[in-house]
Amino acid sequence: MDVINRVLGFVYDNVLSIAMMVLLIAVGAFLSARSGFLQFRKFGYVLKNTVGQLFQKNLHARDKGSVSPFQAVTTALAGTIGTGSIAGLATALVLGGPGAVFWMWVSALLGMFTKYAEIVLAIKYREKDENGAFMGGPMYYIKNGLGAKWLAALFAVFAMIACIGTGNATQSNSISGVMESNFHIAPWITGIVLTLIVGVVILGGVKRIASVNEKLVPVMAIFFILASILSLIFNVEKIPMAFGLIFKEAFNFKAAFGGAAGYGILAAMRYGIGRGVFSNEAGLGSAPIAHSASSTKDPVKQGFWGMFEVFITTIVICTMSALVVLTSDVYLTPFGAGATPAVNGAALSSAAFDEALPFVGGIGIAVSTVFFALSTILGWAYYGEVCAGYLFRGHRKTAVTVYRLVYVGFVFLGAVAEINVVWLIADCFNALMALPNLIALIALSKVIMTATKEHFAKKTDPLSLEK
């Protein structure tokens, strides 16, 4: 296990993390600039077309074999509002310091347009399967838009494996961690229970997954935001200091802790951008797979939801989660003493919430982690089975069934695995699946801009939903 840790750590630290960090920022900056930074200029318009339309009937209507636009959004959000907002954020603070939060913001602000672009392409180039259901994602717009079938297959392979690590093992690992630290439940017990729950849901297919997430995601997001606000009220005097640390350490060229635990600007950037991507998935190419199943007819309108997803997951939820940790003595005391916190991942976030809200915060964050992670496991299960179906199109049904069984098995394995190995595997395959997707976004950028211009050039009311 130690050898695997060292090898994966070397590959990720020296190759994959740097390549992904540079490409994510470069592609996000390029696309944003080419659009005139649409995510900022039209942010009010985006909100009107997303949260402003929540009670419109057409947002919840769906065709046979598809899911509604809102179900597609909540399935994608289930994959993004996961433990990246809790465990991933806390890990970034331990390994990259407070400055990592700043680089999360940077990647998210640029990533808002990156994710929009992915969804526009996914809707435009999607196909229907033998049952009339929409199927899409990077492998489809790489194949149909670029004509590069080999690159499309490469993305599907990387994504299929990444789903097992990023969307599955890291999530069940975080659940077992908080259950053990808060309720003293052995990881293997948590693993068995999770495996049974996930198996029942995902074997029912995308409609059952979408139905569960449609109810689960809004409730858990609101609950977490309210818990964060309440925690910050009790530590309101420390908030300015927390923001000060974020901006100061974001550009710290010297190690803040010193010695082996030290970190500077490169560590802040690497872990901030890496965990930022883990929280919002902008650039990975995963969320467009869920959006492709939507019955919507307008790629741009569905793309707006991508912008909103990145904003709510990283700018809102991750920032709140970061502030709760940064205003806690659990983090600040070791920080001032020159040592890393004694706990990491979801356990650090749980301890920070428990400090602010004794007897309630720790349990609350444990419950939040369970539901966040469970919804992510369900969302990424669908991503993986679409990739499996794409790779084995001639035997799609068999391939999907086999993948589901393997996926369910890894729920248990993730729950009992060592956390560092789990996160390293997830980070490596996140990077690998992002590379083909980012290449496609650059190559198809003209298609994205054309679709955007056509949408805003319509003479009809652009705020109305298609009929």
N, C-alpha and C positions, 0 to 999 in steps of 0.2 A: 504493500500500500504506500509505503514511504517513497519507493522508486517511482510509482505512478504519479504521486504528488509532485515530485521533483521534475519529471519529464513534462507533464502537462503544464506545470508552472513556468518552466523555461520557454516552452513553445508559445504559451499565451503571453507572457510578459515581454518577450523579445521579438515576437513576430505578429501574432494575431491581434493583440490589443492595440498595438501601435497602428497597424494597417487599418483596423476598424475605426479607431479614434480619428485618424486623419481623413478617411473616406467619408465618415458620417458627417463630420463638420464641413468638409469640402462640398459634398453633394447637397447638403442642406443649404449651405450658403449660395451655391450656384443656382439651384432651383428657386430659392427665395428671391435672389437678386433678379433673376430673369422674369419673375412674376411681379416685380416691383414691390416685393415684401407684402404680398396679398394678405398673409395671416395677421398683419398689423393694420393695414389700410382698411380691411373689410371685416375686422373682428366683430364689430357690432352686428353686421349683416350675417356673419356666421352664427352668432348666438341666436338671432331671430329665426334662422333656418334649422336650428337644432333644438335647444331647450325651449325656444319660443313656439315650437310646433308639437310639443309633447302630447297635447290633447287633441290633435287633428286625427280624424279617423283613418285617413290614408297612410299615416305613419305606422299604424298597427295592422293594416290590411295586408294580406299575403295571397299569392297565387298558389295553385296546387303544386305541391312538390318543392315549394320555396318557403322561406321564413319572411316575416314582415321586416321593413326597414329598421324598426325599433328593436326587434329581436336580434337582428344582425349586429346592431350597435352594442346591445347588452352582452352578446356572446363575445364580441371583440373586447369590450370593456372588462369582461370576466377574465380575459387573458392578460389585460394590462393592469387593472386595479387588483393586483395580487400581492404576494409577499415582497415584490420589488419595492412596494411602498412602505413596507415594515422591515422585513429582514434584510432586503437588498440595500435599503437606505442606511440602516444601522451598520451593515458591513462596510459600506462606503465611508462612513464617518470614522470607523475604527482604522481602516486601512489607508484611507486618503485624507483624513482629517476634515475639519469643518469646511475647508475650501472646496471640497468635493461637491458641496451643495451648489456653489456658484456655477461650476461646470455642468452640473445637471440642468440648471436653468438655461445655460447657453445651448446645450444640445436639444433641449425641449423646445425652445423658441424657434430654432431652425428646423427642428424635427416636426413641428406643426405642419409645415408645408410639405415636408418629405412624406409624411403619412397621407396627407391629402392626395399627393401625386400617385402614391401606390394604389389607393382606392379608386381613383379615376381610371387608371389603366386596368385595374382588376375588373371593374364593371364593363369597360369598353371591350375587352378581349375575352370575356368569359364564354363558356360553352354550356350546353345542356347535356346531362347524362341520359342513359337509356330510359330513365323514369321521368324525364322532363324537368328535373331539378337543376338549378344553376350550379356550376362548378367553376371556380376561378382562383386567381392568385398569381404570384410571380411566374410560376412555371408556365401558366397559360399566356401571360403577356410576353414572356420571353420567347415562347414558341410561335405564337400568332403575330406578335408585333415585330420581333427581331428575326424570326425564322431560325433561331439557334436552338435546335432540339437538344443538343448535347448539354448546353448550359442550363436549359430548363430541367433536364433530368438531374443534373448536378445539384441544382437548388432543391429539388424534391427529395433527394437522398439526404442532404444535410439537414433539411427542415424536419424530415421524418425522425431522424435521430435526435435533433435538438428538442423536438416536442417531448421526447421521453425524458430528457435531462432538464431543460428549462421549464417546460410547462407541467412536468410531472414530479420527478424525483426531488427537485429543490423545494417544491411546494409541500409534498408529504413530509420532507425532512424538517421544514419549518413548523409544520403542524405538530409533529412528534416532539420537537424541541420545546415548544411552549406548553404542550400538555404534560411533559415530564417536569419542567421547571415550576409550573403553576399547580398541577394537580397530582404530581408524582405517579403518573401513569407510564408504564414501561413502553418504549417505542414499538416493540413488537405487537403490543395490544392495540395501540393506535393504528399501526399498519394494517392489521387484520380488519378493523372496523372500516377504515378508509377504503380499503380494497373492495369490500362488499358494497359500500355506498356507490362508489364510482362505477363498479361493474353493472349495477342495476340501471344507472342512468345512461351511460354511454352505449350500452347494448341496445338502447331504444332509438339510437340514431340522432341526427341533427335536430329534429323537431323537439325531441324530449330535452336535449341539452339546451336548446334555445328557450323552451318553456320554463325550465328551472332557472336559468340565468336571468330571464326577463323579470322574475319576481325577486331573485336573490340580490342582484347587483345594486339596484337603487337603494334598497333598505340598508345594505351593509355600508355603502358609500356615505349615506347620510349619518348613520350611526357613528362611523369613524370620525367624520368631520366634527360632529357635535362633541364627541369625547375629547378630540384634540383641542377644540376651542375652550372647553371647560378646564382642561389641564393647563392651558396657557394663561387662563385668567388667574390661576393660583401662582403662576410664575411670571406675571406680566412685567415685573421690574427687571427681569433678566433678559427679556426679548431684545432690547437694543444691544446688549453685550453679545448675544448670539449672532445677530446680523453683523456686528463688528468683527467677530471671529471668522465668519464666512468670507467676508471680503478681504480681510487681512491674510488669511491662510490660502486664499485662492491664488495669490501671487507670491507666496513665500518660497524663495529660492534656497532657503536653508531648512534643514530638518527641524520640525517643531519639537519633537520628543528627544531627538538625539539618539545616537547608537543604532542598534538593530531595529528599533521601533520607529525610527525617524521617517519623515516623509516631507516632500516639498511640492512644488508646482506640478511636476510630472505625475506624481502619485495622485494628487488631487484631480488632475485632468483625467488620468486613466480610469480611476475608480468612479469619478463623478459621471463621466460620459458613459462608461460601461454599465454602471448601475442605473443611469438615466434611461439607457436603451432597454434595460431589463424591466424598468417600470412602465415605459410607454410604448416600447416595441417599434418606434419610428425608424424605418430603414431596414428592419429585419425581414419584412415581407410576410409576416405571420397574420396580422389582423386583416389584410385584404382578402384572405381566404374566407373569413367569416362574412365580411361585407359582400362578397360575390354571391352568397346564397340569398341575398335580399331580393325581393320582388320589385325593387325600385327600377325606374327606367332612366333616371338622370344620373350619370356618373359624378357630376360636380356636386349635386346636392348630397349624395352619399359621402363624397369626399369631405364635405364640411364637418361631418361627424368625426372624421379622422382628426381634424384640427382640434375639435372639442375634446376628444379622448386624451390627446397629449396634454392639453391645457389642464384638464381636471385631474389627471393622474399625477403629473410631475409638478406643475406650477402650483396647484392647490394642495393635493393630498400629500405629496412627498415633502413639500415645504412645511406643512403643518407637522408632519411626523418628525422632520429634522429639528424643528424648533422645540418640540416636546423633549427630544433627547438632549439637545444642546443647552437647554435651560435646567437640566437635571444635575444633581450632584453625582449621580451614577456615572455620568460622562465627564463633567467638569472637574471633579476631584482628581481622578487619575490624570486628566489632561494637564492640570496645573502641577502635579507631582512628577510629570515626566514619564508616565507609563500608560500603556493602553488599558482600557476598561477590562474588568475581569470577565465580563460576559460579552457575547457577540450575537449578531443576527437578531432574530425575533425576540430572544431573551433580553437583549439590551433595551429594545423598545418597550417590552413588557415591564421591565424594571423601572424605566423612566416614567411610564404612565402610572405605575403603582406608587411611585414616590409622590406624584402630584395628586393622585386620587387614591389614597390608602384604602385597601380592601375592595376597591371597585375597579381602579385603573388596570391593575395587572390582570384581573379576570376578564375585564372588558377587552383588552388588547389580545388576550388569548382567544376569546370568542371571535374577535374580528379576524385574527390570523387564520383561524380554522375556516371561516366562511370565505375570506379572500382567497385563500389557497385552494379550497375546494372548487370554487367557481373557475379559477385559473386552470386547474386540472381538467375540468370538463370542457372549457373552451379550447385548450390545446389538444385535447383528444380528437376534436373535429379537424383541426389543422392537419394532424398527423395522418388521419384516415383519408383525407382528400389527397395528400401527397402519395400515399400508398396506392390509392385508386388510380392516380395519374400514371405512376410507374408501371402498374400492372393492369393497363386498361382492358386487355383481353380477358382478364380474370378479376375484374374489379370487386365483385361481391366477396369472393374468397379472400382476396388480399386485405380488404377492409376488416373482415371478421378476424383474420389472423392477427392483424395489427392491433385491433381492440383487445384481444386476449393478452398479447405481449405488453401492451400499455398498462392494462390492469395489474399485471404481475409486477411491473416496475413501481407501482404505487407503494407496494409493501417494501420493496428493496430500498427505495428512497427514504422511507421512514426509519430504517435501521442503519443506514449508511453514515459514514463520517462526513461532516458538513463541508470541510475544505475540499475534498475530492468531488463532491456533488457540485459545488459552485464552480470549480475549475472546468469540469466537463461541460457544464451549462455555458460558461463563458466562451469556451473554445468553439462549440457548435453554433452559438449565436453569431460569432464572427464569421464562421464559414458559410452560414446561410445568408448572411448579410451581403457578402461580396458579389455573388451573381445578381442579386436584386439591385444593388446600387449601380452596377454596370448598366443594367437595363433602364433604370430611371434616367441616367444621363443620356443614353442612346435614344430614348423615347421622349425626351423632354419637349420636343416640338409638338408631339401629339397632346401632351398635358396642357401646354400653353394654348393650343388651338381650341381644345375642349373648354377651357376656362373662358377664353374670349367669346366663344359662341354662346356660352351661358349668360354672360353679362350683356351681350348684344341683343338678347331677346326683347321684343317689344312688349310681350305680355308681362304681367306682374311677376317678377322673379321670386317673390316671397310665397307665392301660392304653390301648393303641392300639385304634382301632376295628377290629372284625373283619369 
